[in-house]
Amino acid sequence: FLIIWPSSIDSTKTRGQGRKIPQSRAVRQPNLREIVQAATALGYGPEPTEGAAKPGSPWEKTGYVAIKKPGPKIATLKAITGEIVKLRQKEAQLAEAKQARK
């Protein structure tokens, strides 16, 4: 299994705070729902655990997502962030379309 903490792909975090990928590829404050949606879209079979805290920051109870390891961790994290970006763009387009109908 591969454990994905939101801080691993959060562009607002530093490498010291747990970010695993370059800031240019990370997304701003991802949540568990987005990670699960992205992992599902990529066919990774996510298993979310809410309310869990990363050992390095026990005060942040962000939860994590466990997926079956499809390949290297960094490549998997980059694929998930790419999918989150697509999901956010789709949501923004839907919101604009809804506003235009009013």
N, CA, C and O atoms as a printed pandas DataFrame, in Angstrom:
     atom_number atom_name residue_name chain_id  residue_number  x_coord  y_coord  z_coord
0              1         N          PHE        A               1    0.832   -1.196    0.000
1              2        CA          PHE        A               1    0.000    0.000    0.000
2              3         C          PHE        A               1    0.871    1.251    0.000
3              4         O          PHE        A               1    2.021    1.240    0.438
4              5         N          LEU        A               2    0.282    2.320   -0.504
5              6        CA          LEU        A               2    0.929    3.619   -0.524
6              7         C          LEU        A               2    0.024    4.571    0.250
7              8         O          LEU        A               2   -1.163    4.682   -0.056
8              9         N          ILE        A               3    0.570    5.255    1.241
9             10        CA          ILE        A               3   -0.200    6.189    2.071
10            11         C          ILE        A               3   -0.002    7.599    1.519
11            12         O          ILE        A               3    1.129    8.050    1.335
12            13         N          ILE        A               4   -1.105    8.284    1.260
13            14        CA          ILE        A               4   -1.038    9.652    0.754
14            15         C          ILE        A               4   -1.658   10.592    1.773
15            16         O          ILE        A               4   -2.862   10.556    2.024
16            17         N          TRP        A               5   -0.814   11.434    2.356
17            18        CA          TRP        A               5   -1.277   12.466    3.283
18            19         C          TRP        A               5   -1.516   13.729    2.468
19            20         O          TRP        A               5   -0.752   13.996    1.541
20            21         N          PRO        A               6   -2.540   14.517    2.772
21            22        CA          PRO        A               6   -2.763   15.767    2.038
22            23         C          PRO        A               6   -1.527   16.679    2.030
23            24         O          PRO        A               6   -1.279   17.363    1.037
24            25         N          SER        A               7   -0.756   16.699    3.110
25            26        CA          SER        A               7    0.427   17.567    3.164
26            27         C          SER        A               7    1.499   17.148    2.157
27            28         O          SER        A               7    2.369   17.951    1.822
28            29         N          SER        A               8    1.452   15.915    1.674
29            30        CA          SER        A               8    2.447   15.437    0.702
30            31         C          SER        A               8    2.296   16.118   -0.653
31            32         O          SER        A               8    3.250   16.176   -1.429
32            33         N          ILE        A               9    1.101   16.633   -0.940
33            34        CA          ILE        A               9    0.854   17.264   -2.242
34            35         C          ILE        A               9    0.353   18.704   -2.102
35            36         O          ILE        A               9   -0.180   19.267   -3.058
36            37         N          ASP        A              10    0.519   19.303   -0.919
37            38        CA          ASP        A              10    0.025   20.649   -0.620
38            39         C          ASP        A              10    1.089   21.696   -0.961
39            40         O          ASP        A              10    2.186   21.673   -0.403
40            41         N          SER        A              11    0.764   22.608   -1.874
41            42        CA          SER        A              11    1.733   23.626   -2.288
42            43         C          SER        A              11    2.007   24.659   -1.201
43            44         O          SER        A              11    2.998   25.384   -1.290
44            45         N          THR        A              12    1.156   24.748   -0.176
45            46        CA          THR        A              12    1.397   25.710    0.901
46            47         C          THR        A              12    2.362   25.165    1.951
47            48         O          THR        A              12    2.777   25.895    2.852
48            49         N          LYS        A              13    2.723   23.881    1.836
49            50        CA          LYS        A              13    3.657   23.263    2.785
50            51         C          LYS        A              13    5.084   23.288    2.217
51            52         O          LYS        A              13    5.284   23.298    1.002
52            53         N          THR        A              14    6.049   23.298    3.108
53            54        CA          THR        A              14    7.447   23.211    2.692
54            55         C          THR        A              14    7.851   21.742    2.651
55            56         O          THR        A              14    7.113   20.871    3.111
56            57         N          ARG        A              15    9.022   21.481    2.099
57            58        CA          ARG        A              15    9.522   20.103    2.102
58            59         C          ARG        A              15    9.683   19.614    3.541
59            60         O          ARG        A              15    9.416   18.451    3.841
60            61         N          GLY        A              16   10.115   20.497    4.416
61            62        CA          GLY        A              16   10.281   20.144    5.824
62            63         C          GLY        A              16    8.969   19.822    6.516
63            64         O          GLY        A              16    8.942   19.077    7.495
64            65         N          GLN        A              17    7.879   20.385    6.004
65            66        CA          GLN        A              17    6.549   20.128    6.571
66            67         C          GLN        A              17    5.885   18.915    5.927
67            68         O          GLN        A              17    4.751   18.575    6.265
68            69         N          GLY        A              18    6.589   18.261    5.001
69            70        CA          GLY        A              18    6.068   17.010    4.462
70            71         C          GLY        A              18    5.711   16.980    2.993
71            72         O          GLY        A              18    5.272   15.943    2.494
72            73         N          ARG        A              19    5.886   18.100    2.272
73            74        CA          ARG        A              19    5.575   18.068    0.844
74            75         C          ARG        A              19    6.587   17.179    0.131
75            76         O          ARG        A              19    7.790   17.298    0.362
76            77         N          LYS        A              20    6.105   16.285   -0.737
77            78        CA          LYS        A              20    6.978   15.307   -1.388
78            79         C          LYS        A              20    7.287   15.639   -2.838
79            80         O          LYS        A              20    8.244   15.106   -3.399
80            81         N          ILE        A              21    6.500   16.508   -3.453
81            82        CA          ILE        A              21    6.697   16.810   -4.871
82            83         C          ILE        A              21    7.037   18.287   -5.048
83            84         O          ILE        A              21    6.817   19.076   -4.128
84            85         N          PRO        A              22    7.569   18.681   -6.210
85            86        CA          PRO        A              22    7.912   20.098   -6.421
86            87         C          PRO        A              22    6.692   20.997   -6.244
87            88         O          PRO        A              22    5.566   20.605   -6.552
88            89         N          GLN        A              23    6.928   22.192   -5.749
89            90        CA          GLN        A              23    5.838   23.126   -5.482
90            91         C          GLN        A              23    5.049   23.433   -6.754
91            92         O          GLN        A              23    3.839   23.657   -6.697
92            93         N          SER        A              24    5.730   23.444   -7.899
93            94        CA          SER        A              24    5.053   23.743   -9.164
94            95         C          SER        A              24    4.050   22.648   -9.550
95            96         O          SER        A              24    3.109   22.923  -10.294
96            97         N          ARG        A              25    4.229   21.433   -9.068
97            98        CA          ARG        A              25    3.323   20.317   -9.388
98            99         C          ARG        A              25    2.289   20.078   -8.290
99           100         O          ARG        A              25    1.329   19.334   -8.494
100          101         N          ALA        A              26    2.481   20.706   -7.124
101          102        CA          ALA        A              26    1.578   20.510   -5.988
102          103         C          ALA        A              26    0.312   21.352   -6.166
103          104         O          ALA        A              26    0.271   22.261   -6.995
104          105         N          VAL        A              27   -0.716   21.038   -5.379
105          106        CA          VAL        A              27   -1.973   21.791   -5.415
106          107         C          VAL        A              27   -2.187   22.478   -4.073
107          108         O          VAL        A              27   -1.688   22.026   -3.042
108          109         N          ARG        A              28   -2.932   23.569   -4.099
109          110        CA          ARG        A              28   -3.156   24.345   -2.880
110          111         C          ARG        A              28   -4.209   23.677   -2.002
111          112         O          ARG        A              28   -5.344   23.463   -2.427
112          113         N          GLN        A              29   -3.823   23.355   -0.791
113          114        CA          GLN        A              29   -4.683   22.796    0.248
114          115         C          GLN        A              29   -5.660   21.727   -0.259
115          116         O          GLN        A              29   -6.872   21.944   -0.255
116          117         N          PRO        A              30   -5.142   20.586   -0.689
117          118        CA          PRO        A              30   -6.030   19.506   -1.133
118          119         C          PRO        A              30   -6.761   18.895    0.058
119          120         O          PRO        A              30   -6.232   18.867    1.170
120          121         N          ASN        A              31   -7.971   18.408   -0.176
121          122        CA          ASN        A              31   -8.683   17.741    0.913
122          123         C          ASN        A              31   -8.826   16.258    0.584
123          124         O          ASN        A              31   -8.545   15.822   -0.532
124          125         N          LEU        A              32   -9.262   15.508    1.563
125          126        CA          LEU        A              32   -9.384   14.057    1.419
126          127         C          LEU        A              32  -10.332   13.678    0.285
127          128         O          LEU        A              32  -10.054   12.740   -0.462
128          129         N          ARG        A              33  -11.435   14.389    0.149
129          130        CA          ARG        A              33  -12.417   14.097   -0.897
130          131         C          ARG        A              33  -11.792   14.207   -2.286
131          132         O          ARG        A              33  -12.022   13.357   -3.145
132          133         N          GLU        A              34  -10.998   15.262   -2.502
133          134        CA          GLU        A              34  -10.355   15.455   -3.807
134          135         C          GLU        A              34   -9.345   14.344   -4.097
135          136         O          GLU        A              34   -9.260   13.856   -5.224
136          137         N          ILE        A              35   -8.588   13.951   -3.085
137          138        CA          ILE        A              35   -7.594   12.890   -3.274
138          139         C          ILE        A              35   -8.297   11.576   -3.618
139          140         O          ILE        A              35   -7.849   10.839   -4.496
140          141         N          VAL        A              36   -9.403   11.285   -2.920
141          142        CA          VAL        A              36  -10.160   10.059   -3.192
142          143         C          VAL        A              36  -10.737   10.093   -4.605
143          144         O          VAL        A              36  -10.667    9.093   -5.320
144          145         N          GLN        A              37  -11.306   11.226   -5.018
145          146        CA          GLN        A              37  -11.872   11.348   -6.367
146          147         C          GLN        A              37  -10.790   11.145   -7.427
147          148         O          GLN        A              37  -11.006   10.436   -8.410
148          149         N          ALA        A              38   -9.628   11.768   -7.229
149          150        CA          ALA        A              38   -8.537   11.658   -8.197
150          151         C          ALA        A              38   -8.017   10.221   -8.268
151          152         O          ALA        A              38   -7.781    9.697   -9.357
152          153         N          ALA        A              39   -7.842    9.593   -7.118
153          154        CA          ALA        A              39   -7.343    8.215   -7.083
154          155         C          ALA        A              39   -8.344    7.257   -7.727
155          156         O          ALA        A              39   -7.951    6.303   -8.397
156          157         N          THR        A              40   -9.633    7.511   -7.525
157          158        CA          THR        A              40  -10.669    6.685   -8.148
158          159         C          THR        A              40  -10.637    6.845   -9.662
159          160         O          THR        A              40  -10.724    5.863  -10.399
160          161         N          ALA        A              41  -10.511    8.095  -10.126
161          162        CA          ALA        A              41  -10.465    8.367  -11.566
162          163         C          ALA        A              41   -9.263    7.683  -12.226
163          164         O          ALA        A              41   -9.330    7.284  -13.389
164          165         N          LEU        A              42   -8.171    7.553  -11.479
165          166        CA          LEU        A              42   -6.966    6.912  -12.003
166          167         C          LEU        A              42   -6.987    5.394  -11.812
167          168         O          LEU        A              42   -6.081    4.694  -12.264
168          169         N          GLY        A              43   -8.029    4.888  -11.136
169          170        CA          GLY        A              43   -8.174    3.446  -10.952
170          171         C          GLY        A              43   -7.301    2.854   -9.864
171          172         O          GLY        A              43   -6.914    1.688   -9.947
172          173         N          TYR        A              44   -6.982    3.647   -8.834
173          174        CA          TYR        A              44   -6.087    3.185   -7.768
174          175         C          TYR        A              44   -6.804    2.502   -6.606
175          176         O          TYR        A              44   -6.134    1.934   -5.743
176          177         N          GLY        A              45   -8.121    2.532   -6.546
177          178        CA          GLY        A              45   -8.850    1.881   -5.455
178          179         C          GLY        A              45   -8.526    2.469   -4.093
179          180         O          GLY        A              45   -7.971    1.774   -3.242
180          181         N          PRO        A              46   -8.867    3.761   -3.863
181          182        CA          PRO        A              46   -8.508    4.428   -2.607
182          183         C          PRO        A              46   -9.299    3.933   -1.401
183          184         O          PRO        A              46  -10.464    3.553   -1.517
184          185         N          GLU        A              47   -8.646    3.946   -0.246
185          186        CA          GLU        A              47   -9.283    3.622    1.034
186          187         C          GLU        A              47   -8.989    4.775    1.998
187          188         O          GLU        A              47   -7.926    4.797    2.619
188          189         N          PRO        A              48   -9.922    5.739    2.132
189          190        CA          PRO        A              48   -9.666    6.894    2.999
190          191         C          PRO        A              48   -9.804    6.566    4.484
191          192         O          PRO        A              48  -10.602    5.716    4.880
192          193         N          THR        A              49   -9.011    7.256    5.287
193          194        CA          THR        A              49   -9.101    7.184    6.742
194          195         C          THR        A              49   -9.166    8.615    7.251
195          196         O          THR        A              49   -8.178    9.347    7.182
196          197         N          GLU        A              50  -10.325    9.019    7.762
197          198        CA          GLU        A              50  -10.500   10.389    8.232
198          199         C          GLU        A              50  -10.021   10.542    9.669
199          200         O          GLU        A              50  -10.031    9.590   10.449
200          201         N          GLY        A              51   -9.599   11.765   10.005
201          202        CA          GLY        A              51   -9.252   12.089   11.386
202          203         C          GLY        A              51   -7.902   11.594   11.855
203          204         O          GLY        A              51   -7.561   11.775   13.024
204          205         N          ALA        A              52   -7.117   10.971   10.980
205          206        CA          ALA        A              52   -5.791   10.501   11.377
206          207         C          ALA        A              52   -4.796   11.651   11.269
207          208         O          ALA        A              52   -4.937   12.525   10.413
208          209         N          ALA        A              53   -3.798   11.645   12.133
209          210        CA          ALA        A              53   -2.784   12.691   12.125
210          211         C          ALA        A              53   -1.437   12.114   11.694
211          212         O          ALA        A              53   -1.050   11.019   12.100
212          213         N          LYS        A              54   -0.739   12.875   10.866
213          214        CA          LYS        A              54    0.597   12.475   10.433
214          215         C          LYS        A              54    1.516   12.534   11.661
215          216         O          LYS        A              54    1.425   13.481   12.442
216          217         N          PRO        A              55    2.387   11.558   11.844
217          218        CA          PRO        A              55    3.231   11.525   13.040
218          219         C          PRO        A              55    4.030   12.810   13.294
219          220         O          PRO        A              55    4.251   13.183   14.446
220          221         N          GLY        A              56    4.460   13.482   12.234
221          222        CA          GLY        A              56    5.240   14.709   12.400
222          223         C          GLY        A              56    4.423   15.917   12.792
223          224         O          GLY        A              56    4.982   16.918   13.239
224          225         N          SER        A              57    3.106   15.848   12.635
225          226        CA          SER        A              57    2.223   16.972   13.001
226          227         C          SER        A              57    0.929   16.438   13.605
227          228         O          SER        A              57   -0.115   16.450   12.953
228          229         N          PRO        A              58    0.997   15.967   14.858
229          230        CA          PRO        A              58   -0.168   15.344   15.495
230          231         C          PRO        A              58   -1.345   16.293   15.728
231          232         O          PRO        A              58   -2.449   15.826   16.007
232          233         N          TRP        A              59   -1.149   17.590   15.625
233          234        CA          TRP        A              59   -2.233   18.549   15.832
234          235         C          TRP        A              59   -3.082   18.724   14.572
235          236         O          TRP        A              59   -4.187   19.261   14.648
236          237         N          GLU        A              60   -2.584   18.278   13.414
237          238        CA          GLU        A              60   -3.338   18.368   12.160
238          239         C          GLU        A              60   -3.993   17.022   11.854
239          240         O          GLU        A              60   -3.333   16.105   11.363
240          241         N          LYS        A              61   -5.246   16.908   12.134
241          242        CA          LYS        A              61   -5.952   15.647   11.907
242          243         C          LYS        A              61   -6.580   15.668   10.510
243          244         O          LYS        A              61   -7.792   15.821   10.362
244          245         N          THR        A              62   -5.738   15.512    9.499
245          246        CA          THR        A              62   -6.174   15.625    8.111
246          247         C          THR        A              62   -6.695   14.326    7.533
247          248         O          THR        A              62   -7.482   14.343    6.586
248          249         N          GLY        A              63   -6.274   13.207    8.081
249          250        CA          GLY        A              63   -6.620   11.920    7.500
250          251         C          GLY        A              63   -5.638   11.559    6.396
251          252         O          GLY        A              63   -4.742   12.337    6.071
252          253         N          TYR        A              64   -5.812   10.377    5.824
253          254        CA          TYR        A              64   -4.950    9.950    4.719
254          255         C          TYR        A              64   -5.726    9.004    3.816
255          256         O          TYR        A              64   -6.814    8.540    4.157
256          257         N          VAL        A              65   -5.140    8.730    2.655
257          258        CA          VAL        A              65   -5.740    7.808    1.706
258          259         C          VAL        A              65   -4.721    6.712    1.424
259          260         O          VAL        A              65   -3.570    6.999    1.096
260          261         N          ALA        A              66   -5.140    5.464    1.552
261          262        CA          ALA        A              66   -4.275    4.327    1.217
262          263         C          ALA        A              66   -4.704    3.807   -0.153
263          264         O          ALA        A              66   -5.891    3.606   -0.410
264          265         N          ILE        A              67   -3.718    3.592   -1.028
265          266        CA          ILE        A              67   -4.014    3.031   -2.343
266          267         C          ILE        A              67   -3.066    1.857   -2.595
267          268         O          ILE        A              67   -2.000    1.754   -1.989
268          269         N          LYS        A              68   -3.480    0.990   -3.494
269          270        CA          LYS        A              68   -2.586   -0.093   -3.887
270          271         C          LYS        A              68   -1.473    0.521   -4.710
271          272         O          LYS        A              68   -1.740    1.283   -5.639
272          273         N          LYS        A              69   -0.240    0.205   -4.389
273          274        CA          LYS        A              69    0.906    0.871   -5.006
274          275         C          LYS        A              69    1.027    0.538   -6.496
275          276         O          LYS        A              69    1.379   -0.585   -6.856
276          277         N          PRO        A              70    0.732    1.528   -7.370
277          278        CA          PRO        A              70    0.799    1.285   -8.806
278          279         C          PRO        A              70    2.200    1.456   -9.396
279          280         O          PRO        A              70    2.475    0.975  -10.495
280          281         N          GLY        A              71    3.079    2.136   -8.673
281          282        CA          GLY        A              71    4.417    2.414   -9.184
282          283         C          GLY        A              71    5.161    3.290   -8.188
283          284         O          GLY        A              71    4.834    3.299   -7.001
284          285         N          PRO        A              72    6.168    4.030   -8.667
285          286        CA          PRO        A              72    6.922    4.912   -7.774
286          287         C          PRO        A              72    6.029    5.959   -7.093
287          288         O          PRO        A              72    5.091    6.477   -7.700
288          289         N          LYS        A              73    6.332    6.257   -5.839
289          290        CA          LYS        A              73    5.493    7.162   -5.044
290          291         C          LYS        A              73    5.400    8.562   -5.661
291          292         O          LYS        A              73    4.307    9.117   -5.768
292          293         N          ILE        A              74    6.532    9.132   -6.066
293          294        CA          ILE        A              74    6.522   10.500   -6.582
294          295         C          ILE        A              74    5.702   10.579   -7.869
295          296         O          ILE        A              74    4.927   11.519   -8.050
296          297         N          ALA        A              75    5.863    9.606   -8.761
297          298        CA          ALA        A              75    5.091    9.587  -10.011
298          299         C          ALA        A              75    3.594    9.471   -9.712
299          300         O          ALA        A              75    2.773   10.108  -10.372
300          301         N          THR        A              76    3.249    8.666   -8.727
301          302        CA          THR        A              76    1.842    8.496   -8.336
302          303         C          THR        A              76    1.285    9.798   -7.769
303          304         O          THR        A              76    0.164   10.187   -8.097
304          305         N          LEU        A              77    2.065   10.476   -6.917
305          306        CA          LEU        A              77    1.614   11.743   -6.336
306          307         C          LEU        A              77    1.412   12.793   -7.428
307          308         O          LEU        A              77    0.446   13.555   -7.382
308          309         N          LYS        A              78    2.315   12.836   -8.409
309          310        CA          LYS        A              78    2.180   13.794   -9.513
310          311         C          LYS        A              78    0.931   13.493  -10.339
311          312         O          LYS        A              78    0.234   14.414  -10.767
312          313         N          ALA        A              79    0.646   12.215  -10.564
313          314        CA          ALA        A              79   -0.561   11.834  -11.316
314          315         C          ALA        A              79   -1.815   12.268  -10.562
315          316         O          ALA        A              79   -2.767   12.764  -11.164
316          317         N          ILE        A              80   -1.810   12.080   -9.252
317          318        CA          ILE        A              80   -2.974   12.464   -8.436
318          319         C          ILE        A              80   -3.163   13.976   -8.442
319          320         O          ILE        A              80   -4.292   14.453   -8.556
320          321         N          THR        A              81   -2.072   14.742   -8.321
321          322        CA          THR        A              81   -2.222   16.206   -8.342
322          323         C          THR        A              81   -2.711   16.679   -9.709
323          324         O          THR        A              81   -3.510   17.611   -9.791
324          325         N          GLY        A              82   -2.240   16.047  -10.777
325          326        CA          GLY        A              82   -2.725   16.395  -12.114
326          327         C          GLY        A              82   -4.217   16.158  -12.241
327          328         O          GLY        A              82   -4.932   16.953  -12.851
328          329         N          GLU        A              83   -4.684   15.065  -11.663
329          330        CA          GLU        A              83   -6.112   14.738  -11.706
330          331         C          GLU        A              83   -6.912   15.716  -10.835
331          332         O          GLU        A              83   -8.025   16.092  -11.203
332          333         N          ILE        A              84   -6.364   16.130   -9.693
333          334        CA          ILE        A              84   -7.050   17.105   -8.826
334          335         C          ILE        A              84   -7.209   18.433   -9.570
335          336         O          ILE        A              84   -8.253   19.079   -9.477
336          337         N          VAL        A              85   -6.171   18.837  -10.305
337          338        CA          VAL        A              85   -6.247   20.077  -11.089
338          339         C          VAL        A              85   -7.384   19.974  -12.104
339          340         O          VAL        A              85   -8.159   20.917  -12.264
340          341         N          LYS        A              86   -7.490   18.836  -12.791
341          342        CA          LYS        A              86   -8.579   18.633  -13.764
342          343         C          LYS        A              86   -9.942   18.694  -13.076
343          344         O          LYS        A              86  -10.871   19.313  -13.594
344          345         N          LEU        A              87  -10.066   18.048  -11.901
345          346        CA          LEU        A              87  -11.329   18.063  -11.166
346          347         C          LEU        A              87  -11.717   19.482  -10.760
347          348         O          LEU        A              87  -12.881   19.867  -10.871
348          349         N          ARG        A              88  -10.742   20.256  -10.291
349          350        CA          ARG        A              88  -11.028   21.631   -9.873
350          351         C          ARG        A              88  -11.445   22.483  -11.070
351          352         O          ARG        A              88  -12.339   23.321  -10.954
352          353         N          GLN        A              89  -10.797   22.270  -12.227
353          354        CA          GLN        A              89  -11.180   23.026  -13.427
354          355         C          GLN        A              89  -12.597   22.686  -13.853
355          356         O          GLN        A              89  -13.363   23.567  -14.243
356          357         N          LYS        A              90  -12.948   21.397  -13.777
357          358        CA          LYS        A              90  -14.290   20.954  -14.150
358          359         C          LYS        A              90  -15.334   21.580  -13.218
359          360         O          LYS        A              90  -16.384   22.041  -13.667
360          361         N          GLU        A              91  -15.028   21.590  -11.896
361          362        CA          GLU        A              91  -15.950   22.184  -10.928
362          363         C          GLU        A              91  -16.117   23.675  -11.179
363          364         O          GLU        A              91  -17.221   24.204  -11.058
364          365         N          ALA        A              92  -15.027   24.359  -11.529
365          366        CA          ALA        A              92  -15.085   25.792  -11.805
366          367         C          ALA        A              92  -15.929   26.067  -13.054
367          368         O          ALA        A              92  -16.693   27.031  -13.083
368          369         N          GLN        A              93  -15.794   25.226  -14.083
369          370        CA          GLN        A              93  -16.585   25.392  -15.300
370          371         C          GLN        A              93  -18.072   25.165  -15.019
371          372         O          GLN        A              93  -18.928   25.880  -15.541
372          373         N          LEU        A              94  -18.367   24.163  -14.191
373          374        CA          LEU        A              94  -19.767   23.911  -13.823
374          375         C          LEU        A              94  -20.354   25.095  -13.057
375          376         O          LEU        A              94  -21.500   25.484  -13.282
376          377         N          ALA        A              95  -19.565   25.658  -12.158
377          378        CA          ALA        A              95  -20.034   26.800  -11.366
378          379         C          ALA        A              95  -20.273   28.008  -12.275
379          380         O          ALA        A              95  -21.247   28.738  -12.096
380          381         N          GLU        A              96  -19.377   28.219  -13.256
381          382        CA          GLU        A              96  -19.560   29.342  -14.194
382          383         C          GLU        A              96  -20.813   29.138  -15.037
383          384         O          GLU        A              96  -21.573   30.077  -15.273
384          385         N          ALA        A              97  -21.022   27.907  -15.488
385          386        CA          ALA        A              97  -22.204   27.609  -16.304
386          387         C          ALA        A              97  -23.477   27.839  -15.497
387          388         O          ALA        A              97  -24.472   28.339  -16.022
388          389         N          LYS        A              98  -23.440   27.473  -14.230
389          390        CA          LYS        A              98  -24.600   27.673  -13.362
390          391         C          LYS        A              98  -24.889   29.159  -13.183
391          392         O          LYS        A              98  -26.045   29.582  -13.202
392          393         N          GLN        A              99  -23.809   29.962  -13.007
393          394        CA          GLN        A              99  -23.956   31.416  -12.852
394          395         C          GLN        A              99  -24.520   32.042  -14.134
395          396         O          GLN        A              99  -25.329   32.968  -14.079
396          397         N          ALA        A             100  -24.084   31.527  -15.279
397          398        CA          ALA        A             100  -24.520   32.083  -16.558
398          399         C          ALA        A             100  -26.013   31.818  -16.802
399          400         O          ALA        A             100  -26.685   32.604  -17.469
400          401         N          ARG        A             101  -26.521   30.720  -16.263
401          402        CA          ARG        A             101  -27.948   30.371  -16.442
402          403         C          ARG        A             101  -28.867   31.278  -15.630
403          404         O          ARG        A             101  -30.034   31.450  -15.983
404          405         N          LYS        A             102  -28.363   31.850  -14.563
405          406        CA          LYS        A             102  -29.212   32.668  -13.672
406          407         C          LYS        A             102  -29.537   34.004  -14.254
407          408         O          LYS        A             102  -30.238   34.798  -13.625
